[in-house]
Amino acid sequence: MLNPRSQPIYQESDRLRVGEFVVDVPRREVAAANGHEPTRLTIKSLHVLLALAGQQGKVVSREALLEWVWPDTLPTDDVLTQAIGQLRKAFGDDRDAPRYLETISKGGYRLLAPVEWLDNAPPSPAEAVLVESEAPVVARIAAPPSAPRRSRRAWMVAAIALVSVAGAAAVWHFAQRAPVAAQTASAADPAVVEPPLPFVTITSRPGREVDANLSPDGAMVAYVQIDEKGHGTIVLQTTVHVPPRPLTSTPAGYSDTMPVWSPDGRTIAFARFDASSRCQIMLIAASGGNERKIADCFAGSAASYDWTPDGSGLLMGLDTKLPGERSSPLRLLDIASGQWKALDYAISEGDIDIDPRYSPDGKWIVFRRAISLSDLWKMPATGGTPQRLTHVKSDIRGWDWLPDGSGLLFSYIGNDIGMFRYDMASGAVTHLKMDGFAVFPDVARNSPALAFTVDQSTSGVFRLTLPSTPDGKVAKERVFPSSRSDMLPAISPDGRSLAFISDRGSRLELWLGELAKPDSARPVQGIMPIPRHVPVWSEDGSRMLVVGKQDGQQSLYEVEVESGRIHLLPVPAPSPIYAAYTSDPNLLLVGSDSGEGRLRAVLYDRSKTPWREISSLQDVALVRFDVPRNRIYFTRVTKPGIWSASPMLDDLQVLDAHRPRMAKDYKRWAIGPDGVYYMDWSERCATGWIRMGSPESQPAYCLDRDVEAWPLPPTMDRSGKHIFLTLDVSNNADIGFADISAMTSGTAVAKRSDD
């Protein structure tokens, strides 16, 4: 029995004949000679097939297949069983009388049918844009690309960007099955649904390929390839399924990320991060060669950016507000001098503006305002007063202009999940149906070509048991394992039951289970939770507060744990984001939008009808109530640190001015028996645990040196012995590519400008 990982398959073309069937590898489709409708495989099923084809006629062990297809993870056996089952279904095979896939008892699997690589077929109309990749580059008037995206910590920016805030690809099943209700510019009407957008994946390497950025003509894509240690290197590839070539020579311990093509297609800018989370802005010729530094990142950090239309500078936003600043405006880097300056435009106190993009004609800038409740805003490129475009109030995962300037493509996770099109003329939002979890779209300047990240990562809920002595080992085990994704665990006050969010039932649901009974996990029917915050238990463990979605509306629900009955709570504020019980059952804390994407916490008396507002506190991203101390703890997205307050939201005190270190890490903390704890990261420890208020120089207790927990809220039981986290089960992302000719005229210069 061979290990296919030691003898990887060489892909000679895009088409593989397996017996009587032909497999289109980029499309992941299995077609029969009888002309029946092709069967589409999942990424993992395709990888299993390729591994077996590479060892045709030989037995490949289950262990070897798990290592090849799900590397560096802890998958359960049923993920492989499901992949084999899908392959049998695609080939019409019989397990008891196999002609294609044979199961070897206590051994593994063997591919029985003969395999042969075929010449590539002529491109279909959907792939016609690939043929045009040989066309010469057309000069373009002012059209910067979509800028790449930045993750929480410096040298692993690209690796974590897809899973921050809301749980990323684990919830794409929810997007496929949930009712579509993306809000338009009027924030009321449901979005229109277009026919499915076909695409191909142009990478299939195990691991993560992210941060795709297309050349102006759409012929080449630069992206970040993540190694097993989480470090990124920028590679170049044509927009077909061929091996890439490295572009940057990344020094040991560093990470290169955020590649962005210049308007003339000759140069690529990128950010280089060191192990201490400091970064530099670098340039390299698209043809390769020497890299050169042009500036240090502003304030030592970086976020998504764009070239100016004339190629003389870079426009960037910073996703936190610096000490002493009223707001965080967009900033311009002059490449010649290496100097930064703030863009002059109308920005209010507390606003954080990021992810800027110039319009194809260079007259406008669209950017994302706010971190948690984001929306897209537009203003003249010369400055002025921004105008709000969208009203999704969600975690926007990348966006870009259509090449004719008629609209925008963006993805987000919130009340809805997926990729959407915004029409500049009407303000209408259209949900683009896609077979997969597609995020961070990037559109070529001069071609109707779209690249994006297809994330297949899955997560699990893990219990980490702290040792009785400081030098002991942390025990880690997955709780209620399944082949799907689990996240956002919340332990009950008595430590016996766990609530979490999972798509193991083929749709996103709230689940409950008793820790002592591994088979006790069950879904709570009738509610579709929003994967943003953990469920909140009442002190007696009889009820829970959950933000969920019903009929397209985000609302706050109270769940009776024993009976499973659900009650819609009449919160006066629209679209509540989080909630917390207090020591008084009649008083609830609820967080909601206070306007322009800013959050506030409100203390309500729910014994009155309608609920009466008692007090409120502005700029509160997340609040939790500490029963033993009768105090409220909260974080903000505009600045680092954590605060405490009385139950009446007064008597404010700073508990820790340094943690969370980045304002956007506002979820990474939990209340323990002796204080509030922060889920830290450092070069020596991927997942650390430290009590807030400790000296900044004090190192965190190391929970896991190699695996970083997802940047989602953890919970800790009342004993202080057990911590519940969301961790990777599989970590895989590929680059997708689509022809979007139907959405745009594809012209290099916009035919009109929007007033």
N, C-alpha and C positions, 0 to 999 in steps of 0.2 A: 504494500500500500504506500503510495507516494504522497508527499506533501506538496500540493500545487504551488504553495507560496515560494518554495525553493526552485521551482521550475515553471515560472509564469508563462502563460500562453502568449504567443506573438500574433497579433491581429493583422492578418495580411490584407484584408479588405473590409468593407462594411457589411458584406453578406456572407452568411455561413449556412451551407446546406447541412441539415441534420436528417438523415433518412429521406422521407418524402416531403419534408418541410424546408422552407427557407427562412432564416432569421435575419431580419434587418436590424443590425446591431445599434446604430444611432437612434432608430425609432423604437427599438425594443419590441418589435412586432414579429410574430410567428405566423407565416402564411402557408397554407396548404396548396397542393397542386390542383385540388378540385375547385379552387376559386372561392371557397368560403371566406367570410369576413375574417381578417387577421386578428389574432389574439395579442393583446398588449401585455408585456411582462413588467413586473416591478424591477427596479434597479438591482435589488438583491437576487431575485430569481435569475436575471440575466447573468449576473456574476457567477452564480452557482453553475449555470449551464456552460459558461466559458471555461470555468475551472475543470469541469468534467470533460469537456471537449479537448482540452489540452492534454488530458491523460486518457484518451479514448481507449476503451477496452480494458483499462486497469481500474482496480478498486481504489477509491479515494475515501479515506476515513472521514467520519463526521467531524472529528476534531480538526482535521486538516481543512475541511471546508469552512468550518466556523472561524478558523484562524485566517483563512484567505479572504472571506467575504465580510466578516465582522472583526477586523483586526483590533487588538488592544482594547477589547471591550469584554463584558461579562454576559454574553447572550445566553438565553435559555434555549434548550434543544428544539422547542416548538417553532422558533423562527426558521430553522433549516427545514423542519417538517413541512411548514407552510410553503416555503419556496419550492421544495420538491413536488408538493401537491399541485402548485400552480403550473409547473412544467409538465406534469402528467396530464393535466387538463388541457393545456395548449396543444400537446401532441396526441391527445385522444388515447392515452396509454392506459393499460390495465395493470394495476399493481400485482395481481395474482398471476397474470400471464404477460409479462412485460415484453415490449418490442423496442423500447427506447431507454427506460430507466429501471435498472434492477437494484433492489434493496438487498444488501448482503447482511444477514443477521449478525449482530454484534461486530459488524465490520465497517459498513459505510454504503457507498453507492457506486454504480458503474454505468457508464453510457454505452449502450449496446449498439445503437444505430451508427452507421458510418457517417463521418463528417468531412466536409470539403469546403475550402474557401473559394468563393466565386468572384468573378470580375465585378466591379461596381457597375450597377445599372445606371442609365442616364438619369439625371436629376428630375424629380417631379416638379410641378409648378410651385409647390410649397418650398422647394429647395433651390429654386432658380436663382435666388440672390447669391448662392454659393458659387455658381458659375461666374457671376459678375465680379467675383472677387479679384479676377485677373485684370479688370479694367484699370486704366490709369487713374491716379488720384485727381479729383476735380478740385480746383481751388475754391475755397469757401470764404464768404464774407462773414466774419464774426460768428462763430458757432462753437463755444466751448463745450466740452463733454460733460457727462454726468460725473460728479466726483465720487471717489470711493468712500467707504464708510469706516468709521472707527469704532473699536470695541472699548471695553472698560479699561483693560490694562495694556500698557504700551506695547511690549514686544509680541503680544498675542492678540493684537487688534483684530486681525481678520478672522482668527479662529473663533472668537467669542461673539463677534458682531451679530451673528445670526440668531443667537439664543438669548440675548439680553432682554430684560424687561418682561416679556410675555410668554416665553417658552418656545418660540420659533416653530420648527417643523413638526413638532409633536402634535400640533393642533390642525394640520392641514386637512385631516379627515373631517374635522368640524366645518372647515371652509367649504368642502365639497358637498356636505349634506345639509348644512344650515340654510334657513331661508335667507335670501339675499335682501339686504335692506341698507346698503350703503347710502349715506346722506348726501344730497346734492348741495349746491351752494346755498340753497334756501333752507338747508338743514331739516327738511321735512319729507320730501318725496323720495320713494325708494328708487334705487338705481335700476337702469335697464340692463338686461342680460343679453350679451351678444353670443353668437355661435362660438364653440370652443376654438381657442387659438392653438393651432398645431405648432409643435416645436421639436427640436432634437437636442439631445445632450451631446456635447462635443468633447467631454472628458468622462472618464470612467475609472480613474485611478482610485484605489482605496484611500480613504482619508478625505481631506477637505481642500477643495479649490474654490476660492471666493474672490470678491472684489473685481469682477469683470469690467473692463473698460475697452470699448471698441475704437479702432482707428477711424479717422474721418470717413474713409471710403467703405467701412464695414468689412474689410478683407481680413484684418488681423484683430486679435483680442489679446490684451495684456491682463493677466490675473495673478493672484497670489496663491502659491502652492505651499501648504502647511506641512512641515515635517513632523516626525513622531514626537518631537520635543516641544511642538507648538510654535516654532520659529517659521517666519514667512520669507519666501524668495519670490521675486517677480519673474514670471515666465511669459514667453510670447508663443502664440499658436495661430495658425490660420483658422477660419471659422468652419472647419470640418474636423472630423474625428481623427486627428493625427497626433503623433507625439509632439510635445512642446519643446522649446529650447530655453534654457535659462537666460535671462537678460541681465540681472544684477548678480554681483559677487558679494554675497552677504557675509560680513565678518562673523566669526564664531561668537555666539551669545547675543547677536543682534537680530532684528526682524525688519524686513522691508515690506511695505504695504502701501495701499492707496495709490496705485498707478493711474495717471491721467495723461492722455495724449494731448499734445499741443494742437492749436487750430490748424497748423500746416502739416501735421502728421509726422514731423521730423524728430520730435523730442518727447520724452515721457518724464513727467515729474513724479516723484514718489516720496514717501516719508520713511525715514530710517529710525527705528527705536532701539535704544540700548537697554541693558538689563535693569537700569534704575528708572525706567519709564520716561526718560528724556528723549527728545527726538530732534531730527534735523530734516530740512527740506532739501531734496537732492534732485539733480537732473541727469539724464543719460540719453544719448542718441538712440532713436528707435532701432537703428541698425546695430546697436551694441557699442562697446568701447569703454572709455573711462567714465566713471561717475564723478560728479562734482557737487559739492555742497554750495547752496546759495544763501542759506540762512538757517539760524536756529528756529525751531517752531515757536510761535508766540506763547509766552509764559511757559515754555517747555512742553506744551501739549499741542495736539492737532486733532482736527475733525475734518469731515468731508469738505472738499474745496473745488474750485473751478479756475480755468485759465481766463484771463481777460480776453476780449475779442481780438485785440491786436497782438496778443502773445507776450506782452511786456510784464505781466504780473499774474499773481494768483489771488483769488478772493476766497476767504475762509471765515467760518464762524467758530466760536469756542463754546463748548457745551457746558460751561459753568461761568458764574459771575465772579470776577476777581475781587479780592478784598479792596474796599474803597470805591468800587465802581457801582453806579446806580443800575446799570444794565450790562448786557453783553452784546455789543453790536458786531456787525460784519466788519472784517478787517482786510486790508489790501496789502499784499507783499509786492514791493517793487523789486523785480529780479536783478536789475542792474546794480542797485545800491544795497540790496539785502535788508531794507528797512520796512517795518510794518507801520501802518497808520489806520485809524478807525475810519470807516466810511461815514460820510456826513449825510444823515437822513433822520427822519422823525422816528424816535424809539422811546417808549415809556419806561419808567422805573420798573425794574423787575423782569423786563423782557429779555429772553435769550434767543438769539437768531443764529441758525446754523444751516448747513447744506445749501449754499447758494448756487444758482445756475443762471448764466446769461441766456437770453432768448436767441434763436438762430439769427435774427437780424441785428443783435447787439443792443437793442433799445431798452430791454427790460431785464430785471433781475427777479427771479422767483426764489424764495427761500422758505425754510421751515421755522416756525416760531413756536417755542416752548418745547419741553422735554417729554413730559408725561402726556399732556393733552395737546398734541401737536396738530397744526394745520399749516397749509401752504399759503403764502402771502406774495403779493406782486407789487413792484414799484419801478419807476424809471431808473435806468442804469446810471443816470446822473445824480440820483438821490431824490428825496421828496417824501411824500406820505404814503406808506404801504397800504395796500388794499387787500382785505382777506378774500381768498378764493374758496377754500373748502371749509367744511364744518364737521369733520370727522372726529376731532378731539381724541386722537388715538396715537398709538406708537407707530409713526410712519417709518417704514423700512426702505428708504431709498426712493428716488423719483428722477425723472428726466423729461426734457422737452421732446415732442415730436419734431422731426427735422423741418417741417414747414411752419412751425410755430403755432399750429392750430389747436394744440392741446398738450396735455401732460400725461405721462404714465407714472403711477405711484403704487406702492404696496403698503399695507398697514395691517396691524393686529389690534383689534379692539372689539367694538360691537359687531363688526364683520371682519373677515380675514381673507386676504388674497391680493390680487393685482387689479388696479382700476385705471380707467381713462377719464381725464377731466377735459371737457370741451370749453375752450376759451370763449367762444361766442355765446353759448347758452348757459354755461355753468353746470351742465348736466354731468353726472358721474355714471360711468358704465362699468359694471363688474365683468372683468375678462375671465371667462371660465378656462382653467388650465388644468391639465392632468399632473398635478404635483404642487408642492408648496414653493412658489416662485416669489423671490424677494430681491430687492436691490436692482431694479431695472436700469439698464444703460442703453441709450440709443445712439447710433452712428450719426455724425453730423450731416453727411452727404448721401446717405443711403437708408432705405427703409429696413434697417436691420436692428434687432433687439437682442441684447445679451443680458443674462440675469443669473442668479444663483438658485439652483434647485437643491433644497435641503432635505435630506432623508434622515437626519439625526433623530434618535429616540432617547428618551430619558426614563429614569426610574426613581422611586423614592427609597432612600437608604436610611437605616438607623445606625448611628455611630455611637458606640458605648465607650465612655471615657474610662480609663484604667483607674484602679484604686490608688496607685502610686504615680508620681510624676514621671518616672522612667518606664512605666508600663506601656503596652501597645494598645492603640485604639482598635477596637473590633468594629468591622463594617459588614453589614448584611443588607441585602435588598428585601424590602417589605412588600408582601403581596405581589410577587413577580408575575410578569405576563410578557407576551410578545409585542405589546403595544407600549405607549408612553404614559407614564405617571408623573405628576408634578404637584407642587404646592401643598406639602403635607402640613396638617394641623393636628397636634396631639391633644386629646381631651384633658381636662384638669385632673382627672384621677389616673391618667397615664395608661388607660386600658384600651382606648379606641383611637383610631386614626381616621381623619377625613382627608381626602385628597381629590385632585381632579385628574381624570384619565380618559383616553379615547379607546380603552380596551373593549368597549361595547360597540365599536364602529362609529361612535359619535362622542363628542365631548360631554362628559357627565360628572356629577358629584358622586363620589364613592365613599362608603363607610365600611370599616372592618375592625374586628377585635384582634389586637396584636397576638394574643395567645392562641388564636384560631386562624391559621393561614388561609383556610378556605372560606372564611366568613365574609370577605369583601363583597359588597352588593351596591348597585347603583341606586341613587335617589331619583325616582321617576318624576318627570314633569318640570324639570328645570335644566337649562343649558347654561352652565356657569361661564363667566368671562374669565379667561386665564390670566389674571393680573395680580390678584392678592389671595392669600390663604383664607379658607373659611374661618370664621371666628366663633369659638365656643362660648356659651354662657357659663357662669361660674359653677352651676350645679350640673352641667353636662347634658341638660335636657334639650337645649335648642342651639341652633347655629345661625349666624348671619352670612348670607352669600349674595354677591352681586351676580345677577344672571340676566339672560336675554329671553324674552318671550314676545312673539309677534313683532320682531324687529326693534323692540324697545328695551333699553338697559334699565334695570330696576333693582331694588333691594328686596330680598326675600328672607323670611325667617322659617327655618326648617325644624319641625319637631322630630327629634332623633329617633324616638321609639316607634312612632307611627309612620314616619315619613311624610306627614302632611306638610304642605307648603303654603305659606301665607305671604301675599304681596303686601309690602309695607307702604303706606301712603306718604312717602317722604315728600315734603313740599318742594325740594330742589330737584331739577331735572337731572337725569343720568348720574345717579350716585356712583362714586368710584370705590369707596371703602367704607367700612363701618366698624364700630366697636361697642360692646356693652360697657356699662359702668357699674358701680356698686349698687345703684338704684335701678331696678328693672324698668322703671318708667322713663329713664333718661338714656338716650342713645347718642353716640357721636357718629356723625356722618360727614364724609368728605365729598364735595361736588365742585363743579366748575363755578368759579366766581366771576367769570368773564375773561375773554381773550386767552383762554387756555390756562388760567391760573386756578389753583386749588385752594379751597378754604375748608376748615373743619368747623362744624356747627354742632352745638349741643342742643338737642331737641327734647322737649317734654312730650312724650307720646301718649300720655293719659288724656290730653286735650284733643279735640277734633275741630279744625285741623291741628296738626302738631304745632306746638308753640316753640319758637326759637328763643332760647335762653341766653346764649352767648356764642361768639364765633371768634375764630383766629385765622388770619390770612396767611397765605403761603405755607400750607401744611400738606406735604406730599403723602404722608402716611402717619397714622396715629394708632397707638396701642395703649390699653389700660392695664396698669399693674395693680391687681387686687390687693395683695398683702401691704403694699406701700400707699395705696390709695392715691396714686399719681398717674399722670398721663405722660407718655413719651412720644415724641414726634420728630420727623426729619423734614427737610425742605429740598427742593430741586434747585434753588437759586444759590445755595451755599453749602459747603461741607458742615458736618457736625450733627449733634443730636441735642434736643432740648427736653425739659420736663415742665409740667404745669400742673396746677390743681385741677380737680374734676370740673371746676367752673371755667377752665381755660384762662386763669390768671396765675399770678405768682410764677412767672416764667424764669427758668434757670437753665444755664448752659451746663449740660452734663459732660459733653466731650466736644471740644472745638475742632478736633482733627479727624474724627471718625464719624461717619463714613468719609474717606479721604476725597472721593470725588462726589459731587452733588448727585450725579445720576446713579450712584450706588445706594440710593435712599432706601432700598428694600432689604439690604443684606444684614439685618440685625434681628435679634429676638430677646425676649425678656426671660431671664433665668432666676433661680432662687435667691441669688445674692447680687443681682444687678442686671444691667443690660449688656448683651454680648454682640460683637461685630464679627462677621465672617470675612476675614482678611485674606489678602494674597501678598506673597513676597517671592523673591527669586528662590529662596531656600524652601518655601512651603507653599504649594498651590492652594490649599484650603486651610487657613488658620482660624483660630478662635480666641478672641481676646475681650476682656471686660472693658467696656467703655469707661473712660475716666482714668484709665491706667496711663502712666507716663508714655509719651509718644515714642521714646526710645526702647520701651519694653517690647520684646518680641512676642508674637502670638503663639499660643499653644498649637502645635501642628496636628491637624486631623488627618490630612493626606498630603504627602510630599509631592506626588506626581499628578493627581487628578484635581482639577479645579471644579468646585460646585457651580451649578448654574447661578447666575445673579438674580435669584428669586428668593423670596422670604424663607428663612429657615424657622424651625420652632424647637423649643427645648422643654423637656418635661419638668414638673415641679421638683423632682429629686435632684436635678442638675446632672444626672448621669447619662442621659440619652439626648442626642441631637438628631433631628430629622431634616435631611437635605434632599435636593434634587440634583442628581448626578447623571452623567452620560451613561447610556447603555451601548449605543452605537453612535459614532461621530463621523458622518459622511455628508459631503456636499459636492455637487458637480456644477459645471457651467452649462446653462441652457442657451439655445439660439433659436430665433424665430424671424420669419419674414413678416413685416407689418405694413406691406404695401397697401392693404385695404384701409388702413387708418390714416394715411398721409399721402400727399402728392409726391413726397420724397425729394422735393426741390431743396437746393442748398440755401437759397435765400428765401425768407418768408415773403409770401405774396401780399401780405397785409400785416398791419400792426394793430394791436388792440389798444384802444384808448382807455 
